[in-house]
């Protein structure tokens, strides 16, 4: 959905206030570095020189560009470029006016898409990048705007280093979840990642899994797609694979209190995935004796899904049927600001909702998941 219900959005939007009195917790806000040098103050001399000399080296067959076509130009609304320069999401004052104030956002959950320390070929450098990003977020974003909350960015391919980063920030109220990329070396349910889930569960921190990462493989199961329309659809398919891996490998059986938030993949696909998993589990449950319950029960207990992009079926009540099955307590509202396809909270849901359901989706569920006051 376009930012203002299909209408062009220009500069006057900064002067408008939300038409809704409903307070919103936005669970997907993208901030950005103005320059790679923004991380210099938080890196040792060794890693500053490494960054300047070699840059970020990801395990993909591309140099100087991303394999994801939407990256240009910056994935973003044409009106989201700050007037003082820098990429969309890099100016706190502009983000404050264009998003937080404009839409009555009570809290915004920050998700930094790049750079991701988890993607670095040099994992020691990746660990340094994660610490620098977290320090940068804390000093320049959450400490300057109390409505913004950060995710602890971890070098997830090195579980020991990732746990150390979690331990460093756990208990700091500016950080309300743990961020890992989803395009990983192995499926995210595998044992190499279990120490991260143990630490997350022990500290009561949700794991936010936003579609991101470069693991050297195409997002599809059959190679690199030709078109953006393919890639955009396959984002949801890749997140389905994440959910299936977490469930089937027994992550939620071993860590029953773990909370996982699937970010920016929609949610209308969840019932279908759950039904198919339950059917296959019933036929082949001897292969996965560690699963003591049908897969759908783990999905309904341990997983939450952000709303963007909200599906818009021809019959609005079909969307309501999906929410009824999934559970109104399972979805967290998200705009995906400043991306061009962000969802405006004033227009995002076309189906009938009670006042109680609306409060749950727009703020109540996120308040519970993230432990917000």
C-alpha positions as CSV (number, residue, x, y, z in Angstrom):
1,X,0.0,0.0,0.0
2,X,1.2,3.5,-0.8
3,X,1.9,5.8,2.2
4,X,-1.3,7.8,2.0
5,X,-3.9,5.5,0.8
6,X,-2.9,5.6,-2.9
7,X,-2.3,9.4,-3.0
8,X,1.0,11.0,-3.7
9,X,2.8,12.1,-0.5
10,X,4.6,15.4,-0.5
11,X,6.2,17.8,1.9
12,X,2.9,19.0,3.5
13,X,2.7,15.6,5.1
14,X,5.1,16.8,7.8
15,X,2.7,19.4,9.0
16,X,-0.3,17.0,9.3
17,X,-1.1,15.1,12.4
18,X,-2.7,11.6,12.4
19,X,-6.4,11.6,11.9
20,X,-6.6,8.6,14.3
21,X,-6.5,8.9,18.1
22,X,-5.3,5.4,18.2
23,X,-1.7,5.1,19.5
24,X,0.5,2.9,17.4
25,X,3.5,0.8,18.1
26,X,5.4,0.4,14.8
27,X,7.4,-2.9,14.8
28,X,9.4,-2.2,11.6
29,X,11.2,1.1,11.3
30,X,14.3,1.3,9.1
31,X,17.0,3.7,10.2
32,X,20.3,4.1,8.2
33,X,23.9,5.2,8.3
34,X,24.6,8.4,6.5
35,X,28.0,7.0,5.6
36,X,30.1,3.9,6.5
37,X,32.3,6.4,8.5
38,X,29.5,6.8,11.0
39,X,30.8,3.7,12.6
40,X,34.4,5.0,12.9
41,X,34.0,6.3,16.5
42,X,32.9,2.8,17.6
43,X,35.6,0.8,15.9
44,X,39.2,0.2,17.0
45,X,42.0,1.5,14.8
46,X,42.5,-1.9,13.3
47,X,38.9,-2.3,12.2
48,X,38.6,1.3,11.0
49,X,41.5,0.8,8.7
50,X,40.0,-2.6,7.6
51,X,36.6,-1.0,6.8
52,X,38.3,1.9,4.8
53,X,40.6,-0.4,2.9
54,X,38.6,-3.5,2.3
55,X,35.0,-2.5,3.0
56,X,32.2,-4.9,3.7
57,X,32.7,-8.2,2.0
58,X,29.6,-10.4,1.7
59,X,29.4,-14.0,0.4
60,X,27.6,-13.0,-2.8
61,X,28.8,-12.9,-6.5
62,X,28.3,-9.1,-6.7
63,X,30.7,-6.2,-6.2
64,X,29.6,-2.8,-5.2
65,X,25.9,-3.6,-5.4
66,X,23.2,-5.8,-3.9
67,X,21.6,-8.8,-5.6
68,X,18.2,-7.5,-4.3
69,X,16.8,-5.2,-7.0
70,X,14.7,-3.1,-4.7
71,X,17.8,-1.7,-3.1
72,X,18.0,1.0,-5.8
73,X,17.0,3.8,-5.1
74,X,17.3,3.0,-1.4
75,X,14.1,1.0,-1.3
76,X,12.3,4.2,-0.3
77,X,9.5,6.7,-0.8
78,X,10.5,9.6,-3.0
79,X,9.6,12.0,-0.2
80,X,11.7,10.2,2.5
81,X,15.0,11.7,1.5
82,X,16.1,14.1,4.2
83,X,16.2,17.8,3.1
84,X,19.7,18.1,4.6
85,X,21.1,15.2,2.6
86,X,21.8,11.5,3.4
87,X,19.8,8.4,2.6
88,X,16.2,7.8,3.8
89,X,16.1,6.9,7.5
90,X,19.4,8.6,8.3
91,X,18.0,11.9,9.8
92,X,16.5,11.5,13.2
93,X,14.7,14.8,13.1
94,X,13.1,14.1,9.7
95,X,12.1,10.6,10.8
96,X,10.6,12.0,13.9
97,X,8.5,14.4,12.0
98,X,7.6,12.2,9.0
99,X,6.8,9.1,11.0
100,X,6.6,9.3,14.8
101,X,4.7,12.6,15.0
102,X,2.7,12.2,11.8
103,X,1.2,8.9,12.7
104,X,1.1,9.1,16.5
105,X,3.7,6.4,17.0
106,X,4.1,5.6,20.7
107,X,7.2,3.3,20.1
108,X,9.1,2.4,16.9
109,X,11.2,-0.8,16.7
110,X,14.4,-0.1,14.7
111,X,15.7,-2.6,12.2
112,X,19.0,-1.7,10.5
113,X,19.2,-3.6,7.2
114,X,22.9,-2.8,6.3
115,X,25.6,-3.2,7.4
116,X,24.9,-6.6,9.0
117,X,27.9,-8.0,10.9
118,X,26.4,-11.4,10.5
119,X,27.0,-11.3,6.8
120,X,30.7,-10.6,6.9
121,X,33.1,-13.1,5.4
122,X,35.6,-12.1,8.1
123,X,33.7,-13.1,11.2
124,X,36.0,-11.3,13.6
125,X,35.4,-8.1,11.6
126,X,31.6,-9.0,11.7
127,X,31.7,-9.1,15.5
128,X,33.4,-5.7,15.6
129,X,30.7,-4.3,13.2
130,X,27.9,-5.6,15.4
131,X,29.3,-3.9,18.5
132,X,29.9,-0.7,16.6
133,X,26.3,-0.7,15.2
134,X,24.8,-1.3,18.6
135,X,26.9,1.5,20.1
136,X,25.9,3.8,17.2
137,X,22.2,2.9,17.7
138,X,22.3,3.6,21.4
139,X,24.2,6.9,21.2
140,X,22.5,8.4,18.1
141,X,19.0,7.0,18.1
142,X,17.5,5.5,21.3
143,X,19.2,7.9,23.7
144,X,18.1,10.9,21.6
145,X,14.5,9.7,21.0
146,X,12.9,7.7,23.7
147,X,10.1,6.5,21.4
148,X,12.6,4.4,19.5
149,X,13.8,1.0,20.6
150,X,16.7,-0.9,19.1
151,X,17.5,-4.6,18.4
152,X,20.8,-6.1,19.5
153,X,22.5,-6.9,16.2
154,X,24.5,-10.1,16.6
155,X,27.1,-12.0,14.5
156,X,24.9,-15.0,14.4
157,X,27.2,-17.3,12.4
158,X,29.6,-17.2,15.4
159,X,27.3,-18.2,18.3
160,X,29.8,-17.6,21.0
161,X,30.4,-14.0,19.9
162,X,26.7,-13.5,19.4
163,X,26.0,-14.6,23.0
164,X,28.7,-12.3,24.3
165,X,27.0,-9.4,22.4
166,X,23.6,-10.3,23.9
167,X,25.1,-10.4,27.4
168,X,26.7,-7.0,26.9
169,X,23.3,-5.3,26.2
170,X,20.7,-7.5,27.9
171,X,18.9,-5.5,30.6
172,X,19.4,-2.2,28.8
173,X,15.8,-0.9,28.2
174,X,16.8,0.7,24.9
175,X,17.2,-2.8,23.4
176,X,14.1,-4.9,23.3
177,X,15.0,-7.7,20.9
178,X,17.8,-9.6,19.2
179,X,18.3,-9.2,15.4
180,X,19.6,-11.9,13.1
181,X,19.5,-12.1,9.3
182,X,17.3,-14.8,7.8
183,X,19.4,-15.8,4.8
184,X,22.0,-17.7,6.7
185,X,24.7,-20.3,6.1
186,X,22.3,-23.0,7.5
187,X,18.6,-23.0,8.2
188,X,18.0,-21.1,11.4
189,X,16.6,-24.0,13.3
190,X,20.0,-25.8,13.2
191,X,22.0,-26.5,16.3
192,X,24.7,-24.0,15.5
193,X,22.3,-21.2,16.4
194,X,20.8,-22.8,19.6
195,X,23.1,-20.9,22.0
196,X,21.7,-17.7,20.7
197,X,18.1,-18.9,21.4
198,X,19.1,-20.0,24.8
199,X,20.5,-16.6,25.7
200,X,17.4,-14.9,24.2
201,X,15.1,-17.1,26.2
202,X,17.1,-16.6,29.4
203,X,17.0,-12.9,29.1
204,X,13.3,-12.8,27.9
205,X,14.3,-11.1,24.7
206,X,12.4,-11.8,21.5
207,X,14.4,-12.7,18.4
208,X,13.3,-10.4,15.5
209,X,13.9,-12.1,12.1
210,X,13.7,-9.5,9.4
211,X,14.1,-10.6,5.8
212,X,17.8,-9.8,5.1
213,X,21.2,-11.2,4.7
214,X,23.5,-12.6,2.0
215,X,24.6,-16.2,2.3
216,X,25.8,-16.6,-1.3
217,X,22.5,-18.4,-2.4
218,X,19.6,-17.0,-4.3
219,X,16.4,-16.3,-2.3
220,X,14.5,-18.8,-4.5
221,X,15.0,-22.5,-4.4
222,X,15.9,-22.6,-8.1
223,X,18.4,-19.8,-8.6
224,X,18.5,-16.1,-9.1
225,X,15.1,-14.6,-10.2
226,X,14.9,-12.3,-13.2
227,X,12.4,-9.8,-11.9
228,X,11.7,-7.8,-8.9
229,X,8.1,-9.1,-8.8
230,X,9.6,-12.6,-8.3
231,X,11.9,-11.5,-5.6
232,X,9.3,-9.6,-3.7
233,X,7.0,-12.7,-3.6
234,X,9.9,-15.0,-2.6
235,X,10.6,-12.9,0.5
236,X,7.6,-14.5,2.1
237,X,8.6,-18.0,0.9
238,X,12.0,-17.6,2.4
239,X,10.4,-16.6,5.8
240,X,8.2,-19.7,5.5
241,X,11.3,-21.8,5.3
242,X,12.6,-20.1,8.5
243,X,9.4,-20.9,10.4
244,X,9.4,-24.5,9.2
245,X,13.1,-25.0,10.2
246,X,12.6,-23.5,13.7
247,X,9.6,-25.7,14.3
248,X,10.9,-29.0,12.8
249,X,14.3,-28.8,14.4
250,X,12.7,-28.6,17.8
251,X,13.8,-25.1,18.8
252,X,10.5,-24.3,20.5
253,X,10.4,-27.7,22.2
254,X,13.9,-27.1,23.7
255,X,13.2,-23.4,24.5
256,X,9.5,-23.2,25.2
257,X,9.6,-19.6,26.4
258,X,11.4,-18.3,23.3
259,X,9.6,-15.6,21.4
260,X,10.3,-15.1,17.6
261,X,8.9,-12.3,15.5
262,X,8.8,-12.7,11.8
263,X,9.2,-9.3,10.3
264,X,8.1,-7.9,6.8
265,X,6.8,-11.1,5.3
266,X,3.1,-10.7,5.9
267,X,1.0,-13.3,7.7
268,X,-1.8,-14.6,5.3
269,X,0.4,-17.6,4.4
270,X,0.7,-18.9,8.0
271,X,-2.5,-21.0,8.2
272,X,-1.6,-22.8,5.0
273,X,1.9,-23.6,6.2
274,X,0.6,-24.8,9.6
275,X,-2.0,-27.1,8.0
276,X,0.5,-28.7,5.7
277,X,3.0,-29.1,8.5
278,X,0.4,-30.7,10.8
279,X,-0.6,-33.2,8.0
280,X,3.0,-34.2,7.3
281,X,3.8,-34.4,11.0
282,X,0.8,-36.8,11.5
283,X,2.2,-39.0,8.7
284,X,5.8,-39.0,9.6
285,X,6.0,-38.1,13.3
286,X,8.4,-40.9,14.0
287,X,11.0,-39.0,12.1
288,X,10.7,-36.0,14.5
289,X,10.1,-37.6,17.9
290,X,11.3,-34.5,19.6
291,X,8.1,-32.7,18.6
292,X,5.6,-33.5,21.2
293,X,2.8,-31.4,19.7
294,X,1.5,-30.6,16.2
295,X,3.6,-27.9,14.5
296,X,0.6,-25.5,14.4
297,X,0.7,-25.4,18.2
298,X,4.3,-24.2,18.3
299,X,3.5,-21.6,15.6
300,X,0.5,-20.3,17.7
301,X,2.5,-20.2,20.9
302,X,6.0,-19.0,20.0
303,X,5.7,-17.0,16.8
304,X,4.4,-13.5,16.1
305,X,4.2,-11.8,12.7
306,X,4.4,-8.2,11.7
307,X,1.6,-7.0,9.5
308,X,3.4,-5.3,6.6
309,X,2.7,-6.0,3.8
310,X,-0.9,-6.4,4.8
311,X,-2.8,-8.5,2.3
312,X,-5.8,-7.0,0.6
313,X,-8.0,-9.7,-0.7
314,X,-11.0,-8.9,-2.9
315,X,-13.3,-10.0,-0.1
316,X,-12.1,-8.1,3.0
317,X,-13.7,-10.7,5.3
318,X,-11.1,-13.3,4.0
319,X,-8.4,-11.3,5.7
320,X,-10.5,-11.4,8.9
321,X,-10.8,-15.2,8.6
322,X,-7.0,-15.5,8.5
323,X,-6.7,-13.4,11.6
324,X,-9.4,-15.4,13.4
325,X,-7.4,-18.6,12.7
326,X,-4.0,-17.2,13.5
327,X,-5.2,-15.4,16.6
328,X,-5.5,-11.6,17.0
329,X,-2.8,-11.7,19.6
330,X,-0.2,-13.0,17.0
331,X,0.1,-9.9,14.8
332,X,2.1,-6.7,15.4
333,X,1.5,-3.6,13.3
334,X,4.4,-2.4,11.2
335,X,4.7,0.4,8.6
336,X,8.1,-0.6,7.0
337,X,9.0,3.1,6.9
338,X,10.6,4.6,4.8
339,X,10.2,2.0,2.1
340,X,8.0,2.8,-0.9
341,X,5.5,0.1,-0.1
342,X,5.1,1.1,3.6
343,X,1.7,0.6,5.2
344,X,-0.1,3.7,6.5
345,X,-1.8,2.9,9.8
346,X,-4.8,4.9,8.8
347,X,-5.5,2.7,5.7
348,X,-3.7,-0.6,6.3
349,X,-6.6,-2.9,7.2
350,X,-9.6,-3.0,5.0
351,X,-11.5,-5.6,7.0
352,X,-13.9,-5.1,9.9
353,X,-12.2,-4.9,13.3
354,X,-13.7,-4.4,16.8
355,X,-12.1,-1.7,19.0
356,X,-10.5,-4.4,21.1
357,X,-9.0,-6.1,18.1
358,X,-7.7,-2.9,16.7
359,X,-6.0,-2.0,20.0
360,X,-4.4,-5.4,20.1
361,X,-3.0,-5.2,16.6
362,X,-1.8,-1.6,16.7
363,X,-0.2,-1.6,20.1
364,X,-1.4,-4.1,22.7
365,X,0.3,-7.2,21.2
366,X,3.7,-5.4,20.7
367,X,3.5,-4.0,24.3
368,X,3.2,-7.6,25.6
369,X,5.8,-9.2,23.3
370,X,8.4,-6.5,24.0
371,X,7.6,-5.8,27.6
372,X,6.9,-2.1,27.0
373,X,5.4,0.1,29.7
